[in-house]
């Protein structure tokens, strides 16, 4: 979980954020209300963009790393995370391709996105190949939803979703792995349906970048 290269956790975040329209196995009026609020807000969303602050807490090393940047999402399966600063990095998904571009060392890592490869990870929810009912046990209270995977999922133990009182319904996530490490993601300045162009998710790289093909997980 070192550095911003935490792809399974980012995919988990995006999967939950874009899967809000899936039916959920909720119990209790408060949880049902929270889910309904999110589902209603997501109706009609085709794209979204905003800023994020990500904090990686590595328990074993007693280390905390913080990153900032922008994110862009366009349904059904286009997304881009732009990390700024000394650890500048782009993470892109464009349908059947995943690309991580490390700007500082002019290197990129590319792999295929397939149902078979990612069938046990939260990102599968983005493609309609699964839904939250199948993947998670869900509880919640006080504007917080707790999602626990029913089966092994990229080392993820739980995803906590923070629901906003006003504006965009989701203000952030905390994702925890089996070693009690966490990735905290807070969202702000979110804009929806701004007409994000497909070219933003272009996978072409600058000349001189070394591209390494990665085997399927």
MARBA-3410 file (N, C-alpha, C, O; in Angstrom, 1 decimal):
217
0.8,-1.2,0.0,0.0,0.0,0.0,0.9,1.3,0.0,0.4,2.3,0.4 ~ 2.1,1.1,-0.4,3.0,2.3,-0.3,2.8,3.2,-1.5,2.6,2.7,-2.6 ~ 2.7,4.5,-1.3,2.6,5.5,-2.3,1.2,5.5,-2.9,0.3,4.7,-2.4 ~ 1.0,6.2,-4.0,-0.4,6.3,-4.6,-0.7,5.1,-5.5,-1.8,5.0,-6.0 ~ 0.3,4.2,-5.6,0.1,3.0,-6.5,-0.7,2.0,-5.7,-0.2,0.9,-5.4
-2.0,2.3,-5.5,-2.9,1.4,-4.7,-4.1,1.1,-5.6,-5.2,1.3,-5.2 ~ -3.8,0.5,-6.8,-4.9,0.4,-7.7,-6.1,-0.4,-7.3,-7.2,0.1,-7.5 ~ -6.0,-1.5,-6.6,-7.2,-2.2,-6.2,-8.0,-1.4,-5.3,-9.3,-1.5,-5.3 ~ -7.4,-0.5,-4.4,-8.2,0.3,-3.5,-8.9,1.4,-4.2,-10.0,1.8,-3.9 ~ -8.2,2.0,-5.2,-8.9,3.1,-6.0,-10.0,2.5,-6.8,-11.1,3.1,-7.0
-9.8,1.3,-7.4,-10.9,0.6,-8.1,-12.0,0.4,-7.2,-13.2,0.5,-7.6 ~ -11.8,0.0,-6.0,-12.9,-0.2,-5.0,-13.7,1.0,-4.8,-14.9,1.0,-4.8 ~ -13.0,2.1,-4.6,-13.6,3.4,-4.5,-14.5,3.7,-5.6,-15.7,4.1,-5.5 ~ -14.0,3.6,-6.8,-14.8,4.0,-8.0,-15.9,3.0,-8.2,-17.0,3.4,-8.7 ~ -15.7,1.7,-7.9,-16.7,0.7,-8.1,-17.9,1.1,-7.2,-19.0,1.0,-7.7
-17.7,1.4,-6.0,-18.8,1.7,-5.1,-19.5,3.0,-5.5,-20.7,3.1,-5.5 ~ -18.7,4.0,-5.9,-19.2,5.2,-6.3,-20.2,5.1,-7.5,-21.2,5.8,-7.6 ~ -19.8,4.3,-8.5,-20.6,4.2,-9.7,-21.6,3.1,-9.6,-22.4,2.9,-10.5 ~ -21.6,2.3,-8.5,-22.5,1.2,-8.4,-23.7,1.5,-7.5,-24.5,0.7,-7.1 ~ -23.9,2.8,-7.2,-24.9,3.2,-6.3,-26.3,2.9,-6.8,-27.2,2.9,-6.0
-26.5,2.7,-8.1,-27.8,2.4,-8.6,-28.2,0.9,-8.5,-29.3,0.6,-8.8 ~ -27.2,0.1,-8.1,-27.6,-1.3,-7.9,-28.4,-1.5,-6.7,-28.2,-0.8,-5.7 ~ -29.3,-2.5,-6.7,-30.1,-2.8,-5.5,-29.3,-3.3,-4.4,-28.3,-4.1,-4.6 ~ -29.5,-2.8,-3.2,-28.7,-3.2,-2.0,-29.4,-4.0,-1.0,-30.6,-3.8,-0.8 ~ -28.7,-4.9,-0.3,-29.3,-5.7,0.8,-29.3,-5.0,2.1,-28.6,-5.3,3.0
-30.2,-4.0,2.3,-30.1,-3.2,3.5,-31.2,-3.6,4.5,-32.3,-4.2,4.1 ~ -30.9,-3.3,5.7,-31.9,-3.6,6.8,-31.9,-2.4,7.7,-30.9,-1.9,8.1 ~ -33.1,-2.0,8.0,-33.2,-0.8,8.9,-33.6,0.4,8.1,-33.1,0.7,7.0 ~ -34.5,1.3,8.7,-34.9,2.5,8.0,-33.8,3.4,7.7,-33.8,4.0,6.6 ~ -32.9,3.6,8.6,-31.8,4.6,8.4,-30.9,4.2,7.3,-30.6,5.1,6.4
-30.5,3.0,7.2,-29.7,2.5,6.1,-30.4,2.6,4.8,-29.9,3.1,3.8 ~ -31.7,2.2,4.8,-32.5,2.3,3.6,-32.6,3.7,3.1,-32.6,4.0,1.9 ~ -32.8,4.7,4.0,-32.8,6.1,3.7,-31.5,6.6,3.1,-31.6,7.3,2.1 ~ -30.4,6.2,3.6,-29.1,6.6,3.1,-28.9,6.1,1.7,-28.5,6.8,0.8 ~ -29.2,4.8,1.5,-29.1,4.2,0.2,-30.0,4.9,-0.8,-29.6,5.1,-2.0
-31.3,5.1,-0.4,-32.2,5.8,-1.3,-31.7,7.1,-1.7,-31.9,7.5,-2.9 ~ -31.2,7.9,-0.8,-30.7,9.2,-1.1,-29.5,9.1,-2.1,-29.5,10.0,-3.1 ~ -28.6,8.2,-2.0,-27.5,8.0,-2.9,-28.1,7.6,-4.3,-27.7,8.2,-5.3 ~ -29.0,6.6,-4.3,-29.5,6.2,-5.6,-30.2,7.3,-6.3,-30.1,7.4,-7.6 ~ -31.0,8.1,-5.7,-31.7,9.2,-6.3,-30.8,10.2,-6.9,-31.0,10.7,-8.0
-29.7,10.5,-6.1,-28.7,11.5,-6.6,-28.0,11.0,-7.9,-27.6,11.8,-8.7 ~ -27.8,9.6,-8.0,-27.1,9.1,-9.1,-27.9,9.0,-10.4,-27.4,8.7,-11.5 ~ -29.2,9.1,-10.3,-30.1,8.9,-11.5,-29.7,10.0,-12.5,-29.7,11.2,-12.2 ~ -29.5,9.6,-13.7,-29.2,10.5,-14.7,-27.7,11.0,-14.8,-27.4,11.8,-15.7 ~ -26.8,10.5,-13.9,-25.4,10.9,-14.0,-24.7,10.1,-15.1,-24.8,8.9,-15.2
-24.1,10.9,-16.0,-23.3,10.3,-17.1,-21.8,10.5,-16.9,-21.0,9.6,-17.3 ~ -21.5,11.5,-16.3,-20.0,11.8,-16.0,-19.9,12.6,-14.7,-20.8,13.3,-14.3 ~ -18.7,12.6,-14.1,-18.4,13.4,-12.9,-16.9,13.7,-12.8,-16.1,12.9,-13.3 ~ -16.6,14.8,-12.2,-15.2,15.1,-12.0,-15.1,15.9,-10.7,-16.1,16.4,-10.2 ~ -13.9,15.9,-10.1,-13.7,16.7,-8.9,-12.3,16.6,-8.4,-11.4,16.0,-9.1
-12.1,17.0,-7.2,-10.8,16.9,-6.6,-10.8,15.9,-5.4,-11.9,15.6,-4.9 ~ -9.6,15.4,-5.1,-9.6,14.4,-4.0,-8.3,14.6,-3.1,-7.3,15.2,-3.6 ~ -8.4,14.2,-1.9,-7.3,14.1,-1.0,-7.3,12.6,-0.5,-8.2,12.1,0.0 ~ -6.1,12.0,-0.7,-6.0,10.6,-0.4,-4.9,10.5,0.7,-3.8,11.0,0.6 ~ -5.2,9.8,1.8,-4.3,9.5,2.8,-4.1,8.0,3.0,-5.1,7.3,3.3
-2.9,7.5,2.8,-2.5,6.1,3.0,-1.9,6.0,4.4,-0.9,6.6,4.7 ~ -2.5,5.2,5.2,-2.0,4.9,6.6,-1.5,3.5,6.6,-2.2,2.5,6.5 ~ -0.1,3.4,6.7,0.5,2.1,6.7,0.9,1.7,8.1,1.9,2.2,8.7 ~ 0.1,0.9,8.7,0.2,0.6,10.2,1.6,0.0,10.5,2.2,0.4,11.5 ~ 2.0,-1.0,9.8,3.2,-1.7,10.1,4.5,-0.8,10.2,5.4,-1.0,11.0
4.5,0.2,9.3,5.6,1.2,9.2,5.3,2.5,10.0,6.2,3.3,10.1 ~ 4.1,2.5,10.6,3.7,3.7,11.3,3.9,5.0,10.4,4.6,6.0,10.8 ~ 3.4,4.9,9.2,3.7,5.9,8.2,2.4,6.4,7.6,1.4,5.6,7.4 ~ 2.3,7.7,7.3,1.1,8.2,6.7,1.6,9.1,5.5,2.4,10.0,5.6 ~ 1.0,8.8,4.3,1.3,9.5,3.1,0.1,10.2,2.6,-1.0,9.5,2.6
0.2,11.4,2.2,-1.0,12.1,1.7,-0.8,12.6,0.3,0.3,13.1,-0.1 ~ -1.8,12.5,-0.6,-1.7,12.8,-2.0,-3.0,13.6,-2.3,-4.0,13.5,-1.7 ~ -2.8,14.5,-3.3,-3.9,15.3,-3.8,-4.0,15.2,-5.4,-3.0,14.8,-6.0 ~ -5.2,15.4,-5.9,-5.3,15.4,-7.4,-6.7,15.6,-7.8,-7.6,16.1,-7.1 ~ -6.9,15.2,-9.1,-8.3,15.3,-9.7,-8.7,13.9,-10.2,-7.9,13.1,-10.5
-10.0,13.7,-10.2,-10.5,12.5,-10.8,-11.6,12.8,-11.8,-12.3,13.9,-11.7 ~ -11.7,12.0,-12.8,-12.7,12.1,-13.9,-13.3,10.7,-14.2,-12.6,9.7,-14.3 ~ -14.6,10.7,-14.3,-15.3,9.4,-14.5,-16.4,9.6,-15.5,-17.2,10.6,-15.5 ~ -16.5,8.7,-16.5,-17.5,8.7,-17.5,-18.1,7.3,-17.7,-17.3,6.4,-18.0 ~ -19.3,7.2,-17.5,-19.9,5.8,-17.7,-19.9,5.5,-19.2,-20.0,6.3,-20.0
-19.8,4.1,-19.5,-19.9,3.0,-18.5,-18.6,2.7,-17.9,-18.6,2.2,-16.7 ~ -17.5,2.9,-18.5,-16.2,2.4,-17.9,-15.0,3.2,-18.5,-14.1,2.7,-19.1 ~ -15.0,4.5,-18.2,-13.9,5.3,-18.5,-13.6,6.1,-17.2,-14.5,6.8,-16.6 ~ -12.3,6.1,-16.7,-12.0,6.9,-15.5,-10.5,7.3,-15.6,-9.7,6.6,-16.2 ~ -10.2,8.4,-14.9,-8.9,8.9,-14.8,-8.6,9.5,-13.5,-9.4,10.4,-13.0
-7.5,9.1,-12.8,-7.1,9.7,-11.6,-5.8,10.4,-11.9,-4.8,9.8,-12.4 ~ -5.7,11.7,-11.6,-4.5,12.5,-11.8,-3.9,12.9,-10.5,-4.4,13.8,-9.8 ~ -2.8,12.2,-10.1,-2.0,12.6,-8.9,-1.0,13.7,-9.2,-0.3,13.6,-10.2 ~ -1.0,14.7,-8.3,-0.1,15.8,-8.5,1.1,15.8,-7.6,1.1,15.1,-6.6 ~ 2.0,16.7,-7.8,3.2,16.8,-6.9,4.3,15.9,-7.3,4.5,15.6,-8.4
5.1,15.6,-6.3,6.3,14.8,-6.5,6.1,13.4,-7.0,6.9,12.8,-7.7 ~ 4.9,12.9,-6.6,4.5,11.5,-7.0,3.5,11.6,-8.2,2.6,10.7,-8.2 ~ 3.7,12.5,-9.1,2.8,12.7,-10.2,2.6,11.3,-11.0,3.5,10.7,-11.4 ~ 1.3,11.0,-11.1,0.9,9.7,-11.7,-0.5,9.8,-12.3,-1.4,10.4,-11.7 ~ -0.7,9.2,-13.4,-2.1,9.0,-13.9,-2.5,7.6,-13.9,-1.7,6.7,-14.2
-3.7,7.3,-13.4,-4.3,6.0,-13.5,-5.5,6.1,-14.4,-6.4,6.9,-14.1 ~ -5.5,5.3,-15.5,-6.6,5.3,-16.4,-7.2,4.0,-16.6,-6.5,3.0,-16.6 ~ -8.5,4.0,-16.8,-9.2,2.8,-17.3,-10.1,3.2,-18.4,-10.9,4.1,-18.3 ~ -9.9,2.5,-19.6,-10.7,2.8,-20.8,-11.2,1.5,-21.3,-10.5,0.8,-22.1 ~ -12.4,1.1,-20.9,-13.0,-0.1,-21.2,-12.2,-1.3,-20.9,-12.2,-1.8,-19.8
-11.4,-1.9,-21.9,-10.7,-3.1,-21.6,-9.2,-2.9,-21.3,-8.5,-3.9,-21.3 ~ -8.8,-1.7,-21.0,-7.4,-1.5,-20.7,-7.2,-0.7,-19.4,-7.9,0.3,-19.2 ~ -6.2,-1.1,-18.6,-5.8,-0.4,-17.4,-4.4,0.1,-17.7,-3.5,-0.6,-18.1 ~ -4.2,1.4,-17.4,-2.9,2.0,-17.6,-2.5,2.9,-16.4,-3.2,3.8,-16.0 ~ -1.3,2.6,-15.9,-0.7,3.5,-14.8,0.5,4.1,-15.3,1.5,3.4,-15.7
0.5,5.4,-15.4,1.6,6.2,-16.0,2.3,7.0,-14.9,1.8,7.9,-14.3 ~ 3.6,6.6,-14.6,4.4,7.3,-13.6,5.2,8.4,-14.3,6.2,8.1,-15.0 ~ 4.8,9.6,-14.1,5.4,10.7,-14.9,6.9,11.0,-14.5,7.7,11.3,-15.3 ~ 7.2,10.8,-13.2,8.5,11.1,-12.8,9.6,10.3,-13.4,10.7,10.8,-13.7 ~ 9.4,9.0,-13.6,10.4,8.1,-14.2,10.0,7.7,-15.6,10.7,6.8,-16.2
9.0,8.3,-16.2,8.7,8.1,-17.6,8.4,6.6,-17.9,8.9,6.0,-18.9 ~ 7.7,6.0,-17.0,7.3,4.6,-17.1,5.8,4.4,-17.0,5.2,5.1,-16.3 ~ 5.3,3.4,-17.7,3.9,3.1,-17.6,3.7,1.6,-17.6,4.5,0.8,-18.1 ~ 2.6,1.2,-16.9,2.3,-0.2,-16.8,0.9,-0.4,-17.3,-0.1,0.2,-16.9 ~ 0.8,-1.3,-18.3,-0.5,-1.6,-19.0,-0.9,-3.0,-18.8,-0.1,-3.9,-18.9
-2.2,-3.2,-18.6,-2.8,-4.5,-18.5,-4.2,-4.5,-19.1,-4.8,-3.5,-19.3 ~ -4.7,-5.7,-19.3,-6.0,-5.8,-19.9,-7.1,-5.8,-18.7,-6.8,-6.3,-17.6 ~ -8.2,-5.3,-19.0,-9.3,-5.4,-18.1,-10.3,-6.4,-18.6,-10.9,-6.2,-19.7 ~ -10.5,-7.5,-17.9,-11.5,-8.5,-18.3,-12.2,-9.0,-17.1,-11.8,-8.8,-15.9 ~ -13.4,-9.5,-17.3,-14.2,-10.1,-16.2,-13.4,-11.2,-15.5,-13.5,-11.3,-14.3
-12.7,-12.0,-16.3,-12.0,-13.1,-15.7,-10.9,-12.7,-14.8,-10.7,-13.3,-13.7 ~ -10.2,-11.6,-15.2,-9.1,-11.1,-14.4,-9.6,-10.4,-13.1,-8.9,-10.5,-12.1 ~ -10.7,-9.6,-13.3,-11.1,-8.8,-12.1,-12.4,-9.3,-11.5,-13.1,-8.5,-10.8 ~ -12.8,-10.5,-11.8,-14.1,-11.0,-11.3,-14.2,-11.0,-9.8,-15.4,-11.0,-9.4 ~ -13.1,-11.0,-9.1,-13.2,-11.0,-7.6,-12.9,-9.6,-7.0,-12.8,-9.5,-5.8
-12.8,-8.6,-7.8,-12.5,-7.2,-7.3,-13.7,-6.3,-7.4,-14.6,-6.6,-8.3 ~ -13.8,-5.3,-6.6,-14.9,-4.4,-6.7,-15.2,-3.7,-8.1,-16.3,-3.3,-8.4 ~ -14.1,-3.6,-8.9,-14.3,-2.9,-10.2,-15.2,-3.7,-11.1,-15.8,-3.1,-12.0 ~ -15.4,-4.9,-10.8,-16.4,-5.7,-11.6,-17.8,-5.1,-11.6,-18.5,-5.2,-12.5 ~ -18.1,-4.4,-10.5,-19.4,-3.8,-10.4,-19.6,-2.7,-11.4,-20.8,-2.4,-11.8
-18.6,-2.1,-11.9,-18.7,-1.0,-12.9,-19.2,-1.5,-14.3,-19.7,-0.7,-15.0 ~ -19.0,-2.7,-14.6,-19.3,-3.2,-15.9,-20.7,-3.9,-16.0,-21.1,-4.4,-17.0 ~ -21.4,-4.0,-14.8,-22.7,-4.7,-14.8,-22.5,-6.2,-14.7,-23.5,-6.9,-14.8 ~ -21.3,-6.6,-14.4,-21.1,-8.1,-14.3,-21.4,-8.6,-12.9,-21.3,-9.8,-12.6 ~ -21.7,-7.6,-12.0,-22.0,-8.0,-10.6,-22.8,-6.9,-10.0,-23.0,-5.9,-10.6
-23.1,-7.0,-8.7,-23.8,-5.9,-8.0,-23.5,-6.0,-6.5,-23.0,-7.0,-6.0 ~ -23.8,-5.0,-5.8,-23.5,-4.9,-4.4,-24.2,-6.0,-3.6,-23.6,-6.4,-2.6 ~ -25.3,-6.4,-4.0,-26.0,-7.5,-3.3,-25.2,-8.7,-3.3,-25.2,-9.4,-2.2 ~ -24.5,-9.0,-4.4,-23.8,-10.3,-4.4,-22.4,-10.1,-3.7,-21.9,-11.1,-3.2 ~ -21.9,-8.9,-3.7,-20.5,-8.7,-3.3,-20.3,-8.3,-1.8,-19.3,-8.7,-1.2
-21.3,-7.6,-1.2,-21.1,-7.0,0.1,-22.2,-7.3,1.1,-23.4,-7.5,0.7 ~ -21.9,-7.3,2.4,-22.8,-7.2,3.4,-22.8,-5.8,3.9,-21.7,-5.2,4.1 ~ -24.0,-5.1,4.0,-24.1,-3.7,4.2,-24.8,-3.4,5.5,-26.0,-3.8,5.7 ~ -24.2,-2.5,6.3,-24.9,-2.0,7.5,-24.6,-0.5,7.5,-23.8,0.0,6.7 ~ -25.2,0.2,8.5,-24.9,1.6,8.6,-25.7,2.4,9.6,-26.8,1.9,10.0
-25.3,3.6,9.9,-26.0,4.5,10.8,-25.2,5.8,10.8,-24.1,5.9,10.4 ~ -25.9,6.9,11.2,-25.3,8.2,11.3,-24.6,8.6,10.1,-23.4,9.1,10.1 ~ -25.3,8.5,8.9,-24.7,8.9,7.6,-23.5,8.2,7.2,-22.6,8.7,6.5 ~ -23.3,6.9,7.7,-22.2,6.1,7.3,-22.6,4.7,6.9,-23.4,4.1,7.6 ~ -22.2,4.2,5.8,-22.5,2.9,5.3,-21.2,2.0,5.4,-20.1,2.5,5.1
-21.3,0.8,6.0,-20.2,-0.1,6.1,-20.4,-1.3,5.2,-21.4,-2.0,5.3 ~ -19.5,-1.5,4.2,-19.6,-2.6,3.3,-18.5,-3.6,3.5,-17.3,-3.2,3.6 ~ -18.8,-4.8,3.7,-17.9,-5.9,4.0,-18.0,-6.9,2.9,-19.1,-7.5,2.7 ~ -16.9,-7.2,2.1,-17.0,-8.2,1.1,-17.4,-9.6,1.6,-16.9,-10.0,2.6 ~ -18.2,-10.3,0.8,-18.6,-11.6,1.2,-17.5,-12.6,0.9,-17.5,-13.7,1.5
-16.6,-12.3,0.0,-15.5,-13.2,-0.3,-14.3,-12.4,-0.6,-14.3,-11.2,-0.7 ~ -13.1,-13.0,-0.8,-11.8,-12.4,-1.0,-11.9,-11.3,-2.1,-12.4,-11.6,-3.2 ~ -11.4,-10.1,-1.8,-11.6,-9.0,-2.7,-10.4,-8.1,-2.7,-10.4,-7.1,-1.9 ~ -9.3,-8.4,-3.4,-8.1,-7.6,-3.5,-7.6,-7.2,-2.1,-7.0,-6.1,-2.0 ~ -7.7,-8.1,-1.1,-7.2,-7.8,0.2,-8.0,-6.9,1.0,-7.6,-6.5,2.1
-9.2,-6.5,0.5,-10.0,-5.5,1.2,-10.9,-6.2,2.3,-11.5,-7.2,2.0 ~ -10.9,-5.6,3.5,-11.7,-6.1,4.6,-13.0,-5.3,4.6,-14.0,-5.9,4.9 ~ -12.9,-4.0,4.5,-14.1,-3.2,4.6,-14.0,-1.9,3.8,-12.9,-1.4,3.6 ~ -15.1,-1.4,3.4,-15.2,0.0,2.8,-16.2,0.8,3.5,-17.4,0.4,3.6 ~ -15.8,1.9,4.1,-16.7,2.8,4.8,-17.1,3.9,3.9,-16.2,4.6,3.4
-18.4,4.2,3.7,-18.8,5.2,2.8,-19.5,6.3,3.6,-20.4,6.1,4.4 ~ -19.0,7.5,3.5,-19.5,8.7,4.2,-20.5,9.4,3.3,-20.2,9.9,2.2 ~ -21.7,9.6,3.8,-22.8,10.2,3.1,-23.0,11.6,3.5,-23.0,11.9,4.7 ~ -23.1,12.5,2.5,-23.2,13.9,2.8,-24.7,14.3,3.1,-25.6,13.6,2.6 ~ -24.8,15.3,3.9,-26.2,15.9,4.1,-26.7,16.6,3.0,-27.9,16.6,2.7
-25.9,17.4,2.3,-26.3,18.2,1.1,-25.3,18.0,0.0,-24.2,17.5,0.1 ~ -25.7,18.5,-1.2,-24.9,18.4,-2.4,-24.7,17.0,-2.8,-25.6,16.2,-2.7 ~ -23.5,16.8,-3.4,-23.2,15.4,-3.9,-23.3,14.5,-2.7,-22.7,14.8,-1.7 ~ -23.9,13.3,-2.8,-24.3,12.5,-1.7,-23.1,11.8,-1.0,-23.3,11.3,0.2 ~ -22.0,11.7,-1.7,-20.9,10.9,-1.1,-19.7,11.9,-0.9,-19.2,12.5,-1.8
-19.2,12.0,0.4,-18.1,12.9,0.7,-16.8,12.2,0.7,-15.7,12.8,0.7 ~ -16.8,10.8,0.9,-15.5,10.1,0.9,-15.7,8.7,1.3,-16.8,8.2,1.6 ~ -14.5,8.0,1.4,-14.4,6.6,1.7,-13.2,6.3,2.5,-12.2,7.0,2.5 ~ -13.3,5.2,3.3,-12.1,4.7,4.0,-12.1,3.2,3.7,-13.1,2.5,3.9 ~ -11.0,2.7,3.1,-10.9,1.4,2.7,-9.8,0.7,3.5,-8.7,1.2,3.6
-10.1,-0.4,4.1,-9.2,-1.1,5.1,-8.8,-2.5,4.5,-9.6,-3.2,4.0 ~ -7.5,-2.8,4.7,-7.1,-4.1,4.2,-6.9,-5.1,5.4,-7.2,-4.7,6.6 ~ -6.4,-6.3,5.2,-6.3,-7.3,6.2,-5.3,-7.0,7.3,-5.2,-7.7,8.3 ~ -4.4,-6.1,7.0,-3.3,-5.8,8.0,-3.6,-4.4,8.7,-2.7,-3.9,9.3 ~ -4.8,-4.0,8.6,-5.3,-2.8,9.3,-4.7,-1.5,8.6,-4.7,-0.4,9.3
-4.1,-1.6,7.4,-3.8,-0.4,6.7,-5.0,0.2,6.1,-6.0,-0.5,5.8 ~ -5.0,1.5,5.9,-6.2,2.1,5.3,-5.8,3.1,4.2,-4.7,3.7,4.2 ~ -6.8,3.3,3.3,-6.7,4.4,2.3,-8.0,5.2,2.6,-9.1,4.7,2.4 ~ -7.7,6.5,2.9,-8.8,7.4,3.1,-8.9,8.4,2.0,-7.9,9.0,1.6 ~ -10.1,8.5,1.4,-10.3,9.4,0.2,-11.4,10.3,0.5,-12.5,9.9,0.8
-11.1,11.6,0.4,-12.1,12.7,0.6,-12.3,13.4,-0.7,-11.3,13.7,-1.4 ~ -13.6,13.7,-1.0,-13.9,14.3,-2.3,-14.4,15.7,-2.1,-15.0,16.1,-1.1 ~ -14.1,16.6,-3.1,-14.6,18.0,-3.0,-14.7,18.6,-4.4,-14.1,18.0,-5.4 ~ -15.4,19.7,-4.5,-15.6,20.4,-5.8,-16.1,19.4,-6.9,-15.6,19.5,-8.0 ~ -17.1,18.6,-6.6,-17.6,17.6,-7.6,-18.6,18.3,-8.5,-19.5,19.0,-8.1
-18.4,18.0,-9.8,-19.3,18.5,-10.9,-19.8,17.3,-11.6,-19.0,16.4,-12.0 ~ -21.1,17.3,-11.9,-21.6,16.2,-12.7,-22.2,16.7,-14.0,-22.6,17.8,-14.2 ~ -22.2,15.7,-15.0,-22.7,15.9,-16.3,-22.2,17.2,-17.0,-23.0,18.0,-17.5 ~ -20.9,17.4,-16.9,-20.3,18.6,-17.6,-19.9,18.3,-19.0,-19.4,19.2,-19.7 ~ -20.1,17.1,-19.5,-19.8,16.8,-20.9,-18.3,16.4,-21.1,-17.7,16.9,-22.0
-17.8,15.6,-20.2,-16.4,15.2,-20.3,-16.2,14.5,-21.7,-16.9,13.6,-22.0 ~ -15.1,15.0,-22.4,-14.9,14.4,-23.7,-14.1,13.0,-23.6,-13.3,12.8,-22.6 ~ -14.4,12.1,-24.5,-13.7,10.8,-24.5,-12.2,11.0,-24.6,-11.5,10.1,-24.1 ~ -11.8,12.0,-25.3,-10.3,12.2,-25.5,-9.5,12.3,-24.2,-8.3,12.1,-24.2 ~ -10.2,12.7,-23.1,-9.6,12.8,-21.8,-9.0,11.5,-21.4,-8.0,11.4,-20.6
-9.6,10.4,-21.8,-9.2,9.1,-21.4,-8.4,8.4,-22.4,-8.2,7.2,-22.4 ~ -7.8,9.2,-23.3,-6.9,8.6,-24.3,-5.7,7.9,-23.7,-5.1,8.5,-22.8 ~ -5.4,6.8,-24.2,-4.3,6.0,-23.6,-2.9,6.2,-24.2,-2.0,5.6,-23.9 ~ -2.9,7.1,-25.2,-1.6,7.5,-25.8,-0.7,8.1,-24.9,-1.1,9.0,-24.1 ~ 0.6,7.8,-24.9,1.6,8.3,-24.0,2.6,9.2,-24.7,2.8,9.0,-25.9
3.3,10.1,-24.0,4.4,10.9,-24.6,5.5,10.0,-25.2,5.7,8.9,-24.7 ~ 6.2,10.5,-26.2,7.3,9.8,-26.7,8.4,9.6,-25.7,8.7,10.5,-24.9 ~ 9.0,8.4,-25.7,10.1,8.2,-24.7,9.6,7.5,-23.5,10.5,7.1,-22.6 ~ 8.3,7.3,-23.3,7.8,6.6,-22.1,8.0,5.1,-22.3,7.5,4.5,-23.3 ~ 8.6,4.4,-21.3,8.7,2.9,-21.4,7.4,2.3,-20.9,7.0,2.6,-19.8
6.8,1.4,-21.7,5.6,0.8,-21.3,5.8,-0.7,-21.1,6.4,-1.4,-21.9 ~ 5.4,-1.1,-19.9,5.6,-2.5,-19.5,4.2,-3.2,-19.5,3.3,-2.8,-18.8 ~ 4.1,-4.3,-20.2,2.9,-5.0,-20.3,2.8,-5.9,-19.0,3.7,-6.7,-18.8 ~ 1.7,-5.8,-18.3,1.6,-6.6,-17.1,0.7,-7.8,-17.3,-0.3,-7.7,-18.0 ~ 1.1,-8.9,-16.7,0.2,-10.1,-16.8,-1.1,-9.9,-16.0,-1.1,-9.1,-15.1
-2.1,-10.6,-16.4,-3.4,-10.5,-15.7,-3.2,-11.0,-14.3,-2.5,-11.9,-14.0 ~ -3.9,-10.3,-13.3,-3.8,-10.8,-11.9,-4.4,-12.1,-11.7,-4.4,-12.7,-10.6
END
